[in-house]
Amino acid sequence: MRGTPLVVIAAQLGHSDTRMVEKHYAHLAPSYVAETIRKGFPRLGLLTAGL
């Protein structure tokens, strides 16, 4: 949630790919997902009115 690429986390944990990290550690809080989408809307050219 702080922007560290999953591949970096997987390597640090000794995994050969990101599957285990995604399965066990990559869950995101719904509020984080919503906030990230709202912040990305201007770059995507989408309107944020009413969100």
N, C-alpha and C positions, 0 to 999 in steps of 0.2 A: 504494500500500500504506500510505501515511501519511494517508489520508483526504481528499486533495484531489479534489474532483469532476472527473470527466473533461472536462466542458464548460469548466472553467477552464483545464485543461491544453491542450485543443484551441485555445481562444482565444489563449492565450499563444504557441502554436506557429504561429498564423495560419491554422488550419483553420476552415472554416465549420460543421462539426459534429464529432461524436466518432468517426466511423467510422475514420479513419486512426489516431487514438490507440488505439482498441480493437484494431485489427488489428496494429499494430506495437509498441505500448508497454504494453499493458494485461495482459500475461501475468503470472500470479501464481505464486509458489512454492507447491507443494503444502502445505508446512508452514504457510504463511500462511493458506491457505484453511481448513485443518483447525483452526488456532487461532482464527480468526475465527468459525467455526461453533460451536466449544466455548464461546467467550465469549458468543455470542448465545443459546445454549440457555436460560439462565434467563429471559430476556425472552420467549422463544417458548413458555415453559411446558413445555419438554422436559426430560427427565431426562438427566443427564450421567454417571451411574454406569457404570463400566466403560469409559469413553472414555480 
